[in-house]
Each structure stands twice: as structure tokens, then as C-alpha cells.
């Protein structure tokens, strides 16, 4: 059993990572900015703190953790928020300080938006050219950390893709579909829906991140994803049917964005190997 701190535990992904880590037998300290904002697994110890403040004291967590899963990130759904670049140095300072203090494993959440425009599967070493403040900040942190962390710390960078599930807490198209049904609408304006993406349920992503946290020998950028491309139209139609929303998509009401790839997904080879170590076959084939 390891002692794991999860930052940003109250965010969209956090509760699922906390539960997955606990299910694997870990002791978990879930760090949130404000207690009570979201329901967390009662097996976790919840700590309220602003970890990006200059005077943040990690001693609030108690004994030094074996691992830190860093999910905290302001305005993750607002890709050109000024917070991404203005808080970048705070993330860097926190993670390097923890490693220097003796934390042996750091797992940090990244995003496929680090890559920018790309067609086809994304590998760990795919060149990056991000097109948003969010992607630029994440990619800068991804590049900087390996140069700054001591050799005593192993770093895994989680490159996440298109996440769904627990949709009431997201700001994705799936939340918009639920809201439209709540409002009694029967039609939903849509693009052509032809673009291919890598969709992953948030609880499965939580399990992947938890498994990666325990796999200290796996370092560098790891695609946490399904590895399977699926059209946006197919995913949305399946979602409407599964939730019995009674919505009809108005295809072509909005133009496809010119900077969106016609098809992009993650190479899931590494995460499949990590999950297979304990017979976990949850990664979609």
C-alpha cells in the first residue's frame, strides 16, 4: 500500500482517480480548494488547501506521501483563460519542491491539446505545436519537469483525450445535450460530426491513472485513452440513445472548425501494458 496525495480531487476527474486509487489498496489524501463542493469517496482523507499559493505547506498532508497525482488546474474547460500561463510557474514550483522533498512518484495530468493540429494516432514522441493557452501551458510544464526533477523521482505525464461520463459536472457537448433535454427541446444544432476522436469514460480514465501511479517504472508521456477512433456523430448519437434524450441532431447547422483534425486519437500501447499487469482489461480495444 502506498500513501498517495491527489491534488484537484474535487475536479471533474479527481473523484474517479481517488476511488480507483483506494480500490487498489492505497491510502489517499484528497486535496480540494473547498470542502463540500463535490462528494468524494469516504475512505479518503480530505484536506482543504490552495496548493498554488506561495506559502503552501505540504506538511498539511501529514507524513510525506509516496506519490502525488497532480490534477489541479484552473479553467481546464476554458482553453484561452489567462490563468493557464499566469499559474504555470506555480505548478512547476509545487511539483519540483515535492520531488526535492522526497516524493518518489509524480503523475501529472496533461492533455492531447498539447499536440495541436495532428492527423492520425498520437505517440508519446509526436511533435507538439499547441494552439491554445491551455495546450501551451501544459506542454511547457511537460517539457520542463524532466529537466528539473531529481533522479530520485519518477515522472509520468498523463496525456488525456476526450473524456465523458459524470457529464453534469463537465462543460462538454454531453452536458449541453443533457441541458437541452431538460429544457424540453427535441432538436439539437450540430456540426457534420465526421471528425474522429478518442473518447474515454471518466471512470476508466481514473482507473488508468491509478494503475499508472503504482507503475513507478513507467515514465515519460503516456497516452491514457481508448486508442480507438470514433466519429463525433456516432458518439453523440449513442449518448442520446443511452440516455433516452429524445433529441434529433441537426447536422450541418454549425460548420466544422477549420483547425480541428479530421481524425486524431491516442496510441494506447503503453497504458494497455500497464493495465494488463494485473489482468485489467478495461482499456477499450
N, C-alpha and C positions, 0 to 999 in steps of 0.2 A: 504493500500500500504506500502510495506517495501522498505528500501534502501539496495540494495544488491551489494556487490563487487564480481566480478568474476575474479580470477587470471587465467593466462593461457588462456585468452579469445581468443587469436589468434591461439590456437592449433587445433587439429582435432575435438575435442568435443566442445570446447569453444563457437564458433559462434552459435551452436544449443541451448546450455544452455542459452546464452544471449537472444536469440529471445524468447525462451519459458518463461523465467522469465518476459520479457517485455509483452508478451501476457497475462500473469496472472496479469498485472497491477502494477508490481514492477518498481521502479526506479533502473536502473542498471549502475554501473560504471565498464566498461570492461578494465581490466588491461592487457597490452601487453608489450613485450620486445621491439618491434619495430613497430611503426605505419605504416600502408600501406601494411604490409606483407599479410594480409588477409582482405577481405571485411566483416565488421561487421554491424549489424543492425543499421541504422542511428538514431534510437531512443535512443541508449545507448550513454553515455559519455565515450569516450576512453581516457585512461591515459597510458602513456608510462613510464615504470619503471622496474628496476631489483629488484624484491621483496625479493630475497635471499641474497642481499648484506648486510653486517653488518650494514651499515649506512642508510638502507632504512627507510624512514619516512612515516608512514601511513597517515600523515596529507595531503599528496598529493592527497588523495581521497576526501578531504573535510570533512564534518561532519561525525562523527562515524557511520558506517553502522550498520544496524540491523542484517545483516547476511553476511557471507563470504563463497563463494563457491570456494574451493581451487582445481583447476585443474592443475595448473602449475607443470610441471615435465619434466626435461630434458631427452632426449633419451628414451622416452617411448617405441619406437619400437625396441630399441637395448637392449635386456634383460640382457646382461652381460657388459654393459658400466660401467666404473669406476665412472661415475657421480652419479649413484644411491646411493652408500654408502657415497661418499665424500660430497654430499649435504644433506644428511639425517638430520643432526643437524640443518641446515638452515631452513628446513621445520618445524621442531619441534619448533625452536626458534620463527619463524614468527607466527605460529598458537597459541602458548601459550601466546605470547605477546598480540596478538589481543584480546584473551579472557580475559586476565587480564586488558586490557584497557576498557572492557565493551561490546565487541561484544557478542550478546546473542545467536547466532546460527552459528555454523560452520558445513559445509558439505564438506567433503574431499573425493577425488576420490581415490578409491583403485582398486584392480584387482583380478580376480579369480586366478591369478598366485601366490597369497599369499598362496594358499592352497597346491600347489604342486600336486603330483600324487594322484588322487582320482577317484573312480568309482561310478557313480550314482549322485543323487541330492546333491548339496552343501547347507547346512543350515548355519545360522548365526554363530552357535557354532561348525561347523565342524572343527576338529583339523587341524592345519596348519603346513606344512613342506615344505616351498618353495624351488625350485630347481634352481633359478636364482638370480643374484644380484638384479634385478628389484623386484622380489617377496619378497626377504629377506628385502629389504629396506622398501617397502610398508607395509609389515607385522609388522616390528619393529615400524613404525610410528603409525599404527593402535593400537598396544598394548600399546604404551607409552602415547598417548594423553589422554585417560580416567583417567590415574593416575596423570596427571599434570594440567588438566584444572580446573578452579574454578567451584563451583557448579552453578554459575550464567550463565554458558554457556552450551548449549545443543549441543551434537556432533552426527552427523550421518555420518557413514562411508559407502560410496557407493562402493559396490563390483560389478564391471562391468565385462562383459563376452566378447563374440566375436562380435565385432562391425563392421557393414558395412554401405555403403551409403557414399556420398561425397567422392567416392573412389579415385579420382585423388589426393586427399590430404593425403591419407593413404600410408602405405607401406605393405599392406596386400596382400594376394593372389588375391584379386579382382582388385587391382591396376595392378598387374602383368598380369592378363588376359586382361585388357584394353590395356596395353602396347603391348602385343603380337598381338592383333588385329590391333593396329595402325601400327605395323611392317609388316602387311600382312601375318602373319603366319596363318596356318589352323589347326595345331596340337599343343597340349599343354601337356608336360610331367607331370604326376600326380602320386600320391600315389594310394592305393586301394580306398581311400575315404570312408572307412567304419566307421571311428570314428564319434561318435555322439557329437555334441556341441550345445551350446546355442547361437543362432545368434539373434542380435537385431539391427534394423536400428538406425543410429546415431541420427536422429531427434526424434525418440521415446525415446531414452536414454536421450536426452536433456529435454524432457517433464517430464520424471520420476524424474530427478534430480531437476528440478524446483519445482515440486509438493512436493518433499521431503524437499526442502529448506523452504517451507511455513509450513510444518508439524512439528512444534517445539517439539511436544510431542513424536515424533518417534526418538528414539536414538539407538546408537549401530550400528552394522554391518547390512546393508540392501542390499540384492541382487537386483540390478537393471538389469533386464534381461527379457527374454520372458517366462522363466520357461518351455520351450518346447524343448526337444532334437530333433535334425535334423542331418542327416548324412552330412558330408562334401561334398560327391559326389552330393547329392540332392541339396544342397545349391549352389554349383558351377554350376551344370547343369542348375538350374533355373536362375542363374545370366547370364550365356551365352545366354540363350534363351531370357531373358527380354531385353538384350542389343543388341541382334542380332549380336553377335560377330563372328559367323561362325567358331567357334573353336571346334575341336574334342579332348576330353581328352584321353591321352594315359595312361590308367590305369596300375599301377604297374611299371611304368618307374622309380619311386623312391620308396624305401622301407618306410613303415610306421615307424615313430620314436619309438624306444622301450620304451621311457619314457612318451609317450602320452597315456592318458587314452582311453580305447575303448569307453567310454561314460561318459560325465560329463556335468551337467547343473545346473542352479540355482533354488532354491526354491523361487518362486515369490509371496508367500502368503502375505508378508508384503507390498510389493510395490503395489500389486493389491488392497489391502485395502486402501492404501493412495490415489491411483488414483480414486478409487470408491467414495471417499468422496464427489467429485464434479461431479459425473456422468461420469468421464473419463474412457473409456473402451479400451484405446489404447494398454494395455498390452496384448500380444498375449496369447491365451488360448491353 
